[in-house]
Amino acid sequence: MILQKKGEELILSNKGLFLRVKKRPWPYFQNRKHKKEARLKVFTTFCHPLKNPLYKPYLLLVLQKTQSFAERALEAIKSQIDLEEKKSLRAIIQGYEKATIYQIHLISLMEKIIKQRHKPLVNEAKQALKEGKAPVRPSHGASGSYFMPGVSRTITGVFKPYDEEIGAPNNPRRIDFRGYLGQKSGHFQTAVGEGVLREVAAFEIDKALNLSLVPYTTCVDFEHPLFFNNAEGSHLQASKKKIGSFQQFHAGFYHIYEISQKALEGITLDTLQRVVILDILLGNQDRNGSNLLTNGRELVAIDHGFSLSASLVRVPLLRSFRNLPQMRQPFLPFLQEKIQSLDCEKLIWKLRKKVFIDERALDRMQERLAMLKACINASLPIYLLLDMMHPRYLGYLYDRKSTLDKKAKLLVSWFQMHRQHKIHL
């Protein structure tokens, strides 16, 4: 079957839809092994052109060219496929268009953050790349991340490109971890590609409360051939410029799941309560033993990409923490004072203007903060406070910002009465 352009032939087989180019390979679907074929029916093929270009005109050009080809392919096979397959192919075309437009929007936001001032740590990492030192990809983790080298140290920080997250088109770990930008990331209910912004937001919240848990985090751009690209596979080709979050590396720290239960019980009450406060404000849904680090004395909190969701979500905490004796204590007085004196409006303004967090996500954070203050005033122990951070309670505060504090107080008093009634029974 011949398409509108000369030298192109569409082949429909049980393995998918292919484009055979007689004169030259299709420029946006090149493949070293099969230069004359491009598979369309697999969705990741549509994500291949999203190679992390930072130039919006190039993205628009790729969108126009690819969509034009897909529309011609759809017209050419109308007589050969049924209605359901036609709808499926149409959905793929629309999904690709949505992903590209979303990427243009996301890059615009990140370019604004990149222009902000950075610590000398970022400049040191960039200088190390210029001197020929290469980033190293760790063996663990479900998303793409890189240990960035330094001039005067082995590792300066951890770099996480926005397009290598779980569900993003260039995830290097597994094929089923790839998708398109902007989609909801499973049960975490956060948009794929925005994890970078949430990592920076976690640092800003930590700094506002002076919790000293989250290492210095910012949004930067780095350039190196080692960065993964789904279209190239594992081949190291031209140098690629990527945007992502850069977090300072702490040497001598290890994952908390590597320590014994006895050592876990030795964590101070102050440190544990600071982690609880941070996770509640963030609405962190991914706190586990691999994203909490310790050196035996201090704790460092990392990996906050699945936080600040715009939906009502539960705020789980590390299961090992729940049974610790420290969890049966109320918050320490100086931490209570920090929470009560937090300038929420100033923090929200900073997250809105500096990190571009969604307004609905900021509303959910205000609701959790109101519930936290009400629980503190009622002197609830932490393990009961965590029960209140559940959609069945937070749902009553949904879209009721004008009476937020009053509603939270009523909910906490009702929760206490209900719990006392169950105890007497």
TITOR-599460 format. One record per residue (C-alpha): residue in one letter; x, y, z. Coordinates in Angstrom, 2 decimals, padded with zeros to 5 digits. Layout:
<rs>
<type = A | east = X | north = Y | up = Z> .
...
</rs>
This chain:
<rs>
<type = M | east = 000.00 | north = 000.00 | up = 000.00> .
<type = I | east = 001.43 | north = 003.38 | up = -001.03> .
<type = L | east = 000.91 | north = 006.47 | up = 001.12> .
<type = Q | east = 000.62 | north = 010.04 | up = -000.10> .
<type = K | east = 004.38 | north = 010.59 | up = -000.13> .
<type = K | east = 006.57 | north = 008.82 | up = -002.64> .
<type = G | east = 008.94 | north = 006.13 | up = -001.46> .
<type = E | east = 006.87 | north = 005.17 | up = 001.60> .
<type = E | east = 004.97 | north = 001.92 | up = 001.91> .
<type = L | east = 002.71 | north = 000.89 | up = 004.80> .
<type = I | east = 002.76 | north = -002.78 | up = 005.84> .
<type = L | east = 000.12 | north = -004.19 | up = 008.20> .
<type = S | east = 001.01 | north = -007.54 | up = 009.79> .
<type = N | east = 000.09 | north = -009.55 | up = 012.87> .
<type = K | east = 003.16 | north = -008.09 | up = 014.61> .
<type = G | east = 002.00 | north = -004.51 | up = 014.18> .
<type = L | east = 002.03 | north = -001.62 | up = 011.78> .
<type = F | east = 005.26 | north = -000.84 | up = 009.91> .
<type = L | east = 006.43 | north = 001.86 | up = 007.57> .
<type = R | east = 008.88 | north = 000.79 | up = 004.89> .
<type = V | east = 010.87 | north = 003.59 | up = 003.31> .
<type = K | east = 012.46 | north = 002.73 | up = -000.03> .
<type = K | east = 014.80 | north = 005.68 | up = -000.48> .
<type = R | east = 015.84 | north = 006.58 | up = 003.09> .
<type = P | east = 014.91 | north = 005.69 | up = 006.66> .
<type = W | east = 012.16 | north = 007.63 | up = 008.36> .
<type = P | east = 014.04 | north = 010.45 | up = 010.16> .
<type = Y | east = 012.13 | north = 010.28 | up = 013.45> .
<type = F | east = 011.96 | north = 006.50 | up = 013.82> .
<type = Q | east = 015.51 | north = 005.45 | up = 013.04> .
<type = N | east = 016.75 | north = 002.15 | up = 014.39> .
<type = R | east = 020.23 | north = 000.75 | up = 013.80> .
<type = K | east = 019.10 | north = -002.84 | up = 013.28> .
<type = H | east = 016.02 | north = -002.15 | up = 011.17> .
<type = K | east = 016.58 | north = 001.17 | up = 009.45> .
<type = K | east = 013.74 | north = 000.63 | up = 006.99> .
<type = E | east = 010.97 | north = -000.15 | up = 009.48> .
<type = A | east = 009.19 | north = 001.79 | up = 012.20> .
<type = R | east = 006.60 | north = 000.18 | up = 014.42> .
<type = L | east = 003.60 | north = 002.33 | up = 015.26> .
<type = K | east = 001.30 | north = 000.10 | up = 017.23> .
<type = V | east = 003.56 | north = -000.01 | up = 020.29> .
<type = F | east = 002.97 | north = 003.20 | up = 022.21> .
<type = T | east = 006.59 | north = 003.69 | up = 023.26> .
<type = T | east = 007.45 | north = 004.21 | up = 019.60> .
<type = F | east = 005.44 | north = 007.40 | up = 019.76> .
<type = C | east = 007.51 | north = 008.48 | up = 022.75> .
<type = H | east = 010.83 | north = 007.97 | up = 020.93> .
<type = P | east = 010.93 | north = 011.49 | up = 019.48> .
<type = L | east = 010.71 | north = 012.88 | up = 023.03> .
<type = K | east = 014.51 | north = 012.79 | up = 023.35> .
<type = N | east = 014.64 | north = 015.52 | up = 026.00> .
<type = P | east = 015.35 | north = 018.42 | up = 023.68> .
<type = L | east = 015.31 | north = 021.68 | up = 025.58> .
<type = Y | east = 014.24 | north = 023.62 | up = 022.52> .
<type = K | east = 010.48 | north = 024.04 | up = 022.23> .
<type = P | east = 010.54 | north = 024.76 | up = 018.45> .
<type = Y | east = 012.13 | north = 021.32 | up = 017.87> .
<type = L | east = 009.47 | north = 019.66 | up = 020.02> .
<type = L | east = 006.72 | north = 021.33 | up = 018.01> .
<type = L | east = 008.36 | north = 020.23 | up = 014.74> .
<type = V | east = 008.55 | north = 016.61 | up = 015.93> .
<type = L | east = 004.90 | north = 016.77 | up = 016.99> .
<type = Q | east = 003.75 | north = 018.10 | up = 013.62> .
<type = K | east = 005.81 | north = 015.62 | up = 011.57> .
<type = T | east = 004.88 | north = 012.57 | up = 013.62> .
<type = Q | east = 001.21 | north = 013.45 | up = 013.87> .
<type = S | east = 001.07 | north = 014.09 | up = 010.14> .
<type = F | east = 002.54 | north = 010.66 | up = 009.45> .
<type = A | east = 000.19 | north = 008.99 | up = 011.95> .
<type = E | east = -002.85 | north = 010.65 | up = 010.38> .
<type = R | east = -001.79 | north = 009.44 | up = 006.93> .
<type = A | east = -001.26 | north = 005.94 | up = 008.31> .
<type = L | east = -004.73 | north = 005.98 | up = 009.83> .
<type = E | east = -006.28 | north = 007.03 | up = 006.53> .
<type = A | east = -004.35 | north = 004.31 | up = 004.66> .
<type = I | east = -005.53 | north = 001.44 | up = 006.87> .
<type = K | east = -009.18 | north = 002.44 | up = 007.35> .
<type = S | east = -010.29 | north = -000.39 | up = 005.09> .
<type = Q | east = -008.14 | north = -002.99 | up = 006.88> .
<type = I | east = -008.92 | north = -002.50 | up = 010.58> .
<type = D | east = -012.14 | north = -002.55 | up = 012.56> .
<type = L | east = -013.66 | north = 000.28 | up = 014.57> .
<type = E | east = -012.05 | north = -000.69 | up = 017.91> .
<type = E | east = -008.52 | north = -000.77 | up = 016.45> .
<type = K | east = -009.20 | north = 002.54 | up = 014.75> .
<type = K | east = -010.20 | north = 004.08 | up = 018.11> .
<type = S | east = -007.09 | north = 002.61 | up = 019.71> .
<type = L | east = -004.78 | north = 004.13 | up = 017.09> .
<type = R | east = -006.58 | north = 007.47 | up = 017.36> .
<type = A | east = -006.08 | north = 007.40 | up = 021.14> .
<type = I | east = -002.35 | north = 006.75 | up = 020.63> .
<type = I | east = -002.06 | north = 009.77 | up = 018.32> .
<type = Q | east = -003.92 | north = 012.01 | up = 020.80> .
<type = G | east = -001.86 | north = 010.65 | up = 023.70> .
<type = Y | east = 001.36 | north = 011.47 | up = 021.90> .
<type = E | east = 000.17 | north = 015.00 | up = 021.16> .
<type = K | east = -000.84 | north = 015.50 | up = 024.79> .
<type = A | east = 002.53 | north = 014.18 | up = 026.02> .
<type = T | east = 004.49 | north = 016.53 | up = 023.76> .
<type = I | east = 002.44 | north = 019.60 | up = 024.68> .
<type = Y | east = 002.80 | north = 018.68 | up = 028.36> .
<type = Q | east = 006.57 | north = 018.37 | up = 027.94> .
<type = I | east = 006.73 | north = 021.86 | up = 026.41> .
<type = H | east = 004.85 | north = 023.21 | up = 029.44> .
<type = L | east = 007.06 | north = 021.27 | up = 031.88> .
<type = I | east = 010.30 | north = 022.46 | up = 030.28> .
<type = S | east = 009.05 | north = 026.06 | up = 030.45> .
<type = L | east = 008.55 | north = 025.73 | up = 034.20> .
<type = M | east = 011.93 | north = 024.07 | up = 034.76> .
<type = E | east = 013.79 | north = 026.64 | up = 032.68> .
<type = K | east = 012.56 | north = 029.30 | up = 035.10> .
<type = I | east = 013.93 | north = 027.33 | up = 038.07> .
<type = I | east = 017.27 | north = 026.70 | up = 036.32> .
<type = K | east = 017.82 | north = 030.46 | up = 035.99> .
<type = Q | east = 017.76 | north = 030.83 | up = 039.79> .
<type = R | east = 020.96 | north = 030.98 | up = 041.82> .
<type = H | east = 022.68 | north = 027.73 | up = 042.73> .
<type = K | east = 025.22 | north = 026.71 | up = 045.32> .
<type = P | east = 028.85 | north = 026.17 | up = 044.17> .
<type = L | east = 028.10 | north = 022.43 | up = 044.38> .
<type = V | east = 026.23 | north = 022.56 | up = 041.05> .
<type = N | east = 029.06 | north = 024.43 | up = 039.32> .
<type = E | east = 031.55 | north = 021.86 | up = 040.65> .
<type = A | east = 029.53 | north = 019.00 | up = 039.14> .
<type = K | east = 029.38 | north = 020.80 | up = 035.77> .
<type = Q | east = 033.11 | north = 021.46 | up = 035.89> .
<type = A | east = 033.80 | north = 017.78 | up = 036.62> .
<type = L | east = 031.80 | north = 016.79 | up = 033.51> .
<type = K | east = 033.85 | north = 019.23 | up = 031.41> .
<type = E | east = 037.05 | north = 017.63 | up = 032.73> .
<type = G | east = 035.95 | north = 014.23 | up = 031.43> .
<type = K | east = 034.54 | north = 012.63 | up = 034.57> .
<type = A | east = 031.41 | north = 010.57 | up = 033.95> .
<type = P | east = 028.24 | north = 010.17 | up = 036.03> .
<type = V | east = 027.50 | north = 006.73 | up = 037.46> .
<type = R | east = 024.08 | north = 005.08 | up = 037.39> .
<type = P | east = 023.32 | north = 003.18 | up = 040.65> .
<type = S | east = 022.22 | north = -000.44 | up = 040.42> .
<type = H | east = 019.15 | north = 000.05 | up = 042.63> .
<type = G | east = 015.99 | north = 002.11 | up = 042.16> .
<type = A | east = 013.07 | north = 002.06 | up = 039.74> .
<type = S | east = 013.80 | north = 005.35 | up = 037.97> .
<type = G | east = 016.79 | north = 006.84 | up = 036.18> .
<type = S | east = 019.25 | north = 008.53 | up = 038.54> .
<type = Y | east = 022.96 | north = 009.37 | up = 038.36> .
<type = F | east = 025.72 | north = 010.00 | up = 040.89> .
<type = M | east = 027.34 | north = 013.19 | up = 039.64> .
<type = P | east = 031.14 | north = 013.45 | up = 040.05> .
<type = G | east = 032.96 | north = 016.38 | up = 041.61> .
<type = V | east = 036.32 | north = 018.11 | up = 041.18> .
<type = S | east = 037.40 | north = 017.89 | up = 044.82> .
<type = R | east = 035.24 | north = 014.91 | up = 045.89> .
<type = T | east = 034.06 | north = 011.59 | up = 044.51> .
<type = I | east = 030.32 | north = 012.39 | up = 044.40> .
<type = T | east = 028.69 | north = 015.80 | up = 044.65> .
<type = G | east = 025.03 | north = 014.83 | up = 044.36> .
<type = V | east = 022.32 | north = 012.71 | up = 042.78> .
<type = F | east = 020.79 | north = 013.85 | up = 039.48> .
<type = K | east = 017.28 | north = 012.65 | up = 038.47> .
<type = P | east = 016.11 | north = 013.66 | up = 034.96> .
<type = Y | east = 012.39 | north = 014.36 | up = 034.69> .
<type = D | east = 011.98 | north = 012.07 | up = 031.65> .
<type = E | east = 013.49 | north = 009.01 | up = 033.38> .
<type = E | east = 010.94 | north = 008.80 | up = 036.21> .
<type = I | east = 008.64 | north = 005.81 | up = 036.64> .
<type = G | east = 006.13 | north = 006.05 | up = 033.80> .
<type = A | east = 008.22 | north = 008.49 | up = 031.74> .
<type = P | east = 009.25 | north = 007.68 | up = 028.14> .
<type = N | east = 012.99 | north = 007.29 | up = 028.87> .
<type = N | east = 012.90 | north = 005.17 | up = 032.02> .
<type = P | east = 016.04 | north = 002.96 | up = 031.79> .
<type = R | east = 014.98 | north = 000.24 | up = 034.23> .
<type = R | east = 012.10 | north = -001.67 | up = 032.62> .
<type = I | east = 009.97 | north = -001.36 | up = 029.51> .
<type = D | east = 006.74 | north = -001.57 | up = 031.53> .
<type = F | east = 007.94 | north = 001.45 | up = 033.55> .
<type = R | east = 007.70 | north = 003.62 | up = 030.41> .
<type = G | east = 004.75 | north = 005.69 | up = 029.29> .
<type = Y | east = 003.99 | north = 009.27 | up = 028.47> .
<type = L | east = 004.48 | north = 012.50 | up = 030.38> .
<type = G | east = 001.53 | north = 013.93 | up = 032.28> .
<type = Q | east = -000.24 | north = 010.62 | up = 032.98> .
<type = K | east = -001.16 | north = 009.67 | up = 036.54> .
<type = S | east = 001.52 | north = 007.50 | up = 038.14> .
<type = G | east = -000.51 | north = 004.55 | up = 039.36> .
<type = H | east = -001.90 | north = 004.67 | up = 042.89> .
<type = F | east = 000.35 | north = 007.62 | up = 043.82> .
<type = Q | east = -001.93 | north = 010.01 | up = 041.88> .
<type = T | east = 000.86 | north = 012.36 | up = 040.79> .
<type = A | east = 001.68 | north = 013.42 | up = 037.22> .
<type = V | east = 004.63 | north = 011.73 | up = 035.53> .
<type = G | east = 007.36 | north = 014.29 | up = 034.89> .
<type = E | east = 006.61 | north = 016.50 | up = 037.91> .
<type = G | east = 008.68 | north = 014.50 | up = 040.39> .
<type = V | east = 011.54 | north = 016.97 | up = 039.85> .
<type = L | east = 009.38 | north = 019.88 | up = 041.03> .
<type = R | east = 008.21 | north = 017.92 | up = 044.07> .
<type = E | east = 011.78 | north = 017.08 | up = 045.06> .
<type = V | east = 012.60 | north = 020.80 | up = 045.12> .
<type = A | east = 009.33 | north = 021.57 | up = 046.96> .
<type = A | east = 010.27 | north = 019.08 | up = 049.72> .
<type = F | east = 013.51 | north = 020.98 | up = 050.30> .
<type = E | east = 011.64 | north = 024.31 | up = 050.45> .
<type = I | east = 009.15 | north = 022.95 | up = 053.03> .
<type = D | east = 011.99 | north = 021.46 | up = 055.09> .
<type = K | east = 013.80 | north = 024.81 | up = 054.99> .
<type = A | east = 010.67 | north = 026.77 | up = 055.98> .
<type = L | east = 010.25 | north = 024.64 | up = 059.13> .
<type = N | east = 014.01 | north = 024.30 | up = 059.75> .
<type = L | east = 013.69 | north = 020.50 | up = 060.09> .
<type = S | east = 017.18 | north = 019.79 | up = 058.64> .
<type = L | east = 016.13 | north = 016.49 | up = 057.06> .
<type = V | east = 016.16 | north = 017.07 | up = 053.28> .
<type = P | east = 019.58 | north = 017.76 | up = 051.66> .
<type = Y | east = 020.03 | north = 020.79 | up = 049.44> .
<type = T | east = 017.92 | north = 020.18 | up = 046.31> .
<type = T | east = 017.52 | north = 022.28 | up = 043.18> .
<type = C | east = 016.59 | north = 021.99 | up = 039.52> .
<type = V | east = 019.53 | north = 021.99 | up = 037.07> .
<type = D | east = 020.52 | north = 020.93 | up = 033.57> .
<type = F | east = 023.48 | north = 018.65 | up = 032.78> .
<type = E | east = 024.89 | north = 017.38 | up = 029.49> .
<type = H | east = 026.57 | north = 014.00 | up = 028.96> .
<type = P | east = 026.33 | north = 011.02 | up = 026.51> .
<type = L | east = 025.69 | north = 008.55 | up = 029.36> .
<type = F | east = 022.15 | north = 009.78 | up = 030.00> .
<type = F | east = 019.62 | north = 007.19 | up = 028.84> .
<type = N | east = 017.44 | north = 007.63 | up = 025.79> .
<type = N | east = 014.77 | north = 005.11 | up = 024.88> .
<type = A | east = 015.26 | north = 005.70 | up = 021.15> .
<type = E | east = 018.96 | north = 004.88 | up = 021.38> .
<type = G | east = 018.72 | north = 002.05 | up = 023.91> .
<type = S | east = 021.97 | north = 001.39 | up = 025.72> .
<type = H | east = 024.15 | north = 002.89 | up = 022.97> .
<type = L | east = 026.24 | north = 005.92 | up = 023.93> .
<type = Q | east = 025.72 | north = 008.37 | up = 021.11> .
<type = A | east = 025.65 | north = 012.16 | up = 020.94> .
<type = S | east = 025.80 | north = 014.19 | up = 024.13> .
<type = K | east = 022.34 | north = 014.75 | up = 025.61> .
<type = K | east = 021.25 | north = 017.74 | up = 027.66> .
<type = K | east = 018.73 | north = 016.95 | up = 030.37> .
<type = I | east = 016.80 | north = 018.79 | up = 033.06> .
<type = G | east = 016.24 | north = 017.24 | up = 036.46> .
<type = S | east = 016.56 | north = 017.54 | up = 040.22> .
<type = F | east = 020.01 | north = 017.66 | up = 041.79> .
<type = Q | east = 020.30 | north = 016.67 | up = 045.47> .
<type = Q | east = 023.42 | north = 016.97 | up = 047.60> .
<type = F | east = 025.08 | north = 013.64 | up = 048.41> .
<type = H | east = 025.79 | north = 012.74 | up = 052.06> .
<type = A | east = 028.75 | north = 010.38 | up = 052.43> .
<type = G | east = 028.71 | north = 007.83 | up = 055.25> .
<type = F | east = 024.91 | north = 007.40 | up = 055.30> .
<type = Y | east = 023.13 | north = 004.12 | up = 054.60> .
<type = H | east = 019.52 | north = 002.97 | up = 054.17> .
<type = I | east = 017.58 | north = 002.64 | up = 057.38> .
<type = Y | east = 016.31 | north = -000.86 | up = 056.53> .
<type = E | east = 019.90 | north = -002.07 | up = 056.88> .
<type = I | east = 019.95 | north = -001.39 | up = 060.64> .
<type = S | east = 018.52 | north = -003.67 | up = 063.33> .
<type = Q | east = 015.24 | north = -003.14 | up = 065.19> .
<type = K | east = 017.20 | north = -002.33 | up = 068.34> .
<type = A | east = 019.11 | north = 000.41 | up = 066.53> .
<type = L | east = 015.81 | north = 001.68 | up = 065.09> .
<type = E | east = 014.46 | north = 002.09 | up = 068.61> .
<type = G | east = 017.52 | north = 004.21 | up = 069.39> .
<type = I | east = 016.37 | north = 006.97 | up = 067.03> .
<type = T | east = 015.69 | north = 010.06 | up = 069.10> .
<type = L | east = 012.13 | north = 011.30 | up = 069.62> .
<type = D | east = 013.03 | north = 014.68 | up = 068.15> .
<type = T | east = 014.34 | north = 013.17 | up = 064.87> .
<type = L | east = 011.41 | north = 010.80 | up = 064.42> .
<type = Q | east = 008.83 | north = 013.53 | up = 065.00> .
<type = R | east = 010.51 | north = 015.79 | up = 062.44> .
<type = V | east = 010.13 | north = 013.02 | up = 059.83> .
<type = V | east = 006.44 | north = 012.71 | up = 060.71> .
<type = I | east = 005.87 | north = 016.46 | up = 060.31> .
<type = L | east = 007.65 | north = 016.53 | up = 056.95> .
<type = D | east = 005.69 | north = 013.57 | up = 055.56> .
<type = I | east = 002.34 | north = 014.97 | up = 056.70> .
<type = L | east = 002.93 | north = 018.36 | up = 055.08> .
<type = L | east = 004.17 | north = 016.70 | up = 051.89> .
<type = G | east = 001.48 | north = 014.03 | up = 051.86> .
<type = N | east = 004.36 | north = 011.65 | up = 051.15> .
<type = Q | east = 003.09 | north = 008.29 | up = 049.86> .
<type = D | east = 006.44 | north = 006.61 | up = 049.35> .
<type = R | east = 008.25 | north = 006.62 | up = 052.70> .
<type = N | east = 010.10 | north = 003.32 | up = 053.08> .
<type = G | east = 013.41 | north = 002.03 | up = 054.35> .
<type = S | east = 015.27 | north = 002.84 | up = 051.13> .
<type = N | east = 014.50 | north = 006.57 | up = 051.10> .
<type = L | east = 015.40 | north = 007.30 | up = 054.69> .
<type = L | east = 019.15 | north = 007.36 | up = 055.40> .
<type = T | east = 021.07 | north = 007.36 | up = 058.66> .
<type = N | east = 024.64 | north = 007.39 | up = 059.93> .
<type = G | east = 023.66 | north = 006.07 | up = 063.36> .
<type = R | east = 022.91 | north = 009.54 | up = 064.78> .
<type = E | east = 021.13 | north = 011.64 | up = 062.16> .
<type = L | east = 018.40 | north = 010.98 | up = 059.60> .
<type = V | east = 018.31 | north = 012.20 | up = 056.00> .
<type = A | east = 015.05 | north = 012.09 | up = 054.02> .
<type = I | east = 015.26 | north = 011.59 | up = 050.22> .
<type = D | east = 013.00 | north = 010.59 | up = 047.27> .
<type = H | east = 009.96 | north = 012.87 | up = 047.51> .
<type = G | east = 008.76 | north = 012.56 | up = 043.92> .
<type = F | east = 005.48 | north = 010.92 | up = 045.01> .
<type = S | east = 004.24 | north = 013.70 | up = 047.25> .
<type = L | east = 002.02 | north = 016.82 | up = 047.09> .
<type = S | east = -000.73 | north = 015.02 | up = 045.21> .
<type = A | east = -003.78 | north = 016.99 | up = 044.09> .
<type = S | east = -006.01 | north = 014.07 | up = 045.14> .
<type = L | east = -007.09 | north = 012.91 | up = 048.57> .
<type = V | east = -004.53 | north = 010.28 | up = 049.54> .
<type = R | east = -003.47 | north = 008.42 | up = 052.64> .
<type = V | east = -000.19 | north = 009.45 | up = 054.27> .
<type = P | east = 001.51 | north = 006.19 | up = 055.29> .
<type = L | east = 004.75 | north = 006.20 | up = 057.26> .
<type = L | east = 007.45 | north = 003.58 | up = 057.51> .
<type = R | east = 005.75 | north = 000.53 | up = 059.03> .
<type = S | east = 008.69 | north = -000.15 | up = 061.32> .
<type = F | east = 008.08 | north = 003.24 | up = 062.92> .
<type = R | east = 004.48 | north = 002.61 | up = 063.90> .
<type = N | east = 005.29 | north = 000.13 | up = 066.66> .
<type = L | east = 008.15 | north = 002.12 | up = 068.15> .
<type = P | east = 007.63 | north = 003.43 | up = 071.71> .
<type = Q | east = 008.42 | north = 006.96 | up = 070.48> .
<type = M | east = 005.21 | north = 006.91 | up = 068.42> .
<type = R | east = 003.09 | north = 006.89 | up = 071.59> .
<type = Q | east = 004.34 | north = 010.30 | up = 072.66> .
<type = P | east = 002.81 | north = 013.69 | up = 071.72> .
<type = F | east = 004.91 | north = 016.18 | up = 069.80> .
<type = L | east = 007.69 | north = 017.94 | up = 071.69> .
<type = P | east = 006.85 | north = 021.53 | up = 072.76> .
<type = F | east = 009.39 | north = 023.23 | up = 070.47> .
<type = L | east = 008.08 | north = 021.24 | up = 067.46> .
<type = Q | east = 004.50 | north = 022.18 | up = 068.38> .
<type = E | east = 005.56 | north = 025.81 | up = 068.42> .
<type = K | east = 007.18 | north = 025.45 | up = 064.99> .
<type = I | east = 003.97 | north = 024.07 | up = 063.49> .
<type = Q | east = 001.66 | north = 026.60 | up = 065.15> .
<type = S | east = 003.87 | north = 029.54 | up = 064.11> .
<type = L | east = 004.37 | north = 028.36 | up = 060.51> .
<type = D | east = 003.51 | north = 031.13 | up = 058.05> .
<type = C | east = 001.40 | north = 028.99 | up = 055.73> .
<type = E | east = 000.60 | north = 031.80 | up = 053.30> .
<type = K | east = 004.27 | north = 032.63 | up = 052.80> .
<type = L | east = 005.15 | north = 028.95 | up = 052.26> .
<type = I | east = 002.33 | north = 028.50 | up = 049.74> .
<type = W | east = 003.38 | north = 031.65 | up = 047.88> .
<type = K | east = 006.93 | north = 030.28 | up = 047.62> .
<type = L | east = 005.76 | north = 026.86 | up = 046.37> .
<type = R | east = 003.45 | north = 028.53 | up = 043.88> .
<type = K | east = 005.93 | north = 031.03 | up = 042.48> .
<type = K | east = 009.25 | north = 029.23 | up = 042.88> .
<type = V | east = 008.37 | north = 025.56 | up = 042.30> .
<type = F | east = 005.04 | north = 025.91 | up = 040.40> .
<type = I | east = 003.13 | north = 023.36 | up = 042.47> .
<type = D | east = -000.49 | north = 022.76 | up = 041.44> .
<type = E | east = -003.11 | north = 024.82 | up = 043.32> .
<type = R | east = -005.14 | north = 021.72 | up = 044.21> .
<type = A | east = -002.05 | north = 020.10 | up = 045.72> .
<type = L | east = -001.51 | north = 023.23 | up = 047.83> .
<type = D | east = -005.14 | north = 023.02 | up = 049.02> .
<type = R | east = -004.59 | north = 019.42 | up = 050.14> .
<type = M | east = -001.45 | north = 020.53 | up = 052.02> .
<type = Q | east = -003.44 | north = 023.22 | up = 053.84> .
<type = E | east = -006.02 | north = 020.64 | up = 054.87> .
<type = R | east = -003.36 | north = 018.31 | up = 056.27> .
<type = L | east = -001.74 | north = 021.21 | up = 058.13> .
<type = A | east = -005.10 | north = 022.20 | up = 059.69> .
<type = M | east = -005.65 | north = 018.59 | up = 060.77> .
<type = L | east = -002.12 | north = 018.42 | up = 062.20> .
<type = K | east = -002.67 | north = 021.58 | up = 064.27> .
<type = A | east = -006.00 | north = 020.26 | up = 065.57> .
<type = C | east = -004.38 | north = 016.94 | up = 066.58> .
<type = I | east = -001.57 | north = 018.78 | up = 068.38> .
<type = N | east = -004.07 | north = 020.94 | up = 070.31> .
<type = A | east = -005.89 | north = 017.75 | up = 071.33> .
<type = S | east = -002.55 | north = 016.19 | up = 072.50> .
<type = L | east = -003.02 | north = 013.09 | up = 070.35> .
<type = P | east = -000.06 | north = 010.67 | up = 070.25> .
<type = I | east = 001.62 | north = 010.33 | up = 066.88> .
<type = Y | east = 000.30 | north = 006.86 | up = 066.01> .
<type = L | east = -003.29 | north = 008.14 | up = 066.36> .
<type = L | east = -002.45 | north = 011.33 | up = 064.50> .
<type = L | east = -001.36 | north = 009.21 | up = 061.53> .
<type = D | east = -004.79 | north = 007.52 | up = 061.55> .
<type = M | east = -006.35 | north = 010.94 | up = 061.03> .
<type = M | east = -004.28 | north = 011.47 | up = 057.86> .
<type = H | east = -006.65 | north = 009.28 | up = 055.86> .
<type = P | east = -009.10 | north = 010.23 | up = 053.06> .
<type = R | east = -012.08 | north = 009.16 | up = 055.19> .
<type = Y | east = -011.28 | north = 012.04 | up = 057.58> .
<type = L | east = -009.53 | north = 014.48 | up = 055.24> .
<type = G | east = -012.46 | north = 014.17 | up = 052.83> .
<type = Y | east = -014.63 | north = 016.19 | up = 055.23> .
<type = L | east = -012.22 | north = 019.12 | up = 054.82> .
<type = Y | east = -012.23 | north = 018.88 | up = 051.04> .
<type = D | east = -013.22 | north = 022.18 | up = 049.40> .
<type = R | east = -014.01 | north = 023.83 | up = 052.73> .
<type = K | east = -011.10 | north = 026.22 | up = 053.13> .
<type = S | east = -013.17 | north = 028.97 | up = 054.79> .
<type = T | east = -013.90 | north = 026.83 | up = 057.86> .
<type = L | east = -010.84 | north = 024.59 | up = 057.69> .
<type = D | east = -009.58 | north = 024.94 | up = 061.29> .
<type = K | east = -013.09 | north = 024.62 | up = 062.76> .
<type = K | east = -013.87 | north = 021.50 | up = 060.73> .
<type = A | east = -010.55 | north = 019.90 | up = 061.70> .
<type = K | east = -011.21 | north = 020.57 | up = 065.40> .
<type = L | east = -014.68 | north = 018.99 | up = 065.18> .
<type = L | east = -013.29 | north = 015.93 | up = 063.38> .
<type = V | east = -010.58 | north = 015.38 | up = 065.99> .
<type = S | east = -013.07 | north = 015.69 | up = 068.88> .
<type = W | east = -015.42 | north = 013.24 | up = 067.13> .
<type = F | east = -012.49 | north = 010.84 | up = 066.58> .
<type = Q | east = -011.59 | north = 010.98 | up = 070.30> .
<type = M | east = -015.17 | north = 010.32 | up = 071.41> .
<type = H | east = -015.52 | north = 007.43 | up = 068.96> .
<type = R | east = -012.24 | north = 005.90 | up = 070.14> .
<type = Q | east = -013.19 | north = 006.17 | up = 073.83> .
<type = H | east = -016.52 | north = 004.50 | up = 073.06> .
<type = K | east = -014.73 | north = 001.58 | up = 071.37> .
<type = I | east = -012.38 | north = 001.22 | up = 074.35> .
<type = H | east = -015.30 | north = 001.02 | up = 076.84> .
<type = L | east = -016.97 | north = -001.60 | up = 074.69> .
</rs>
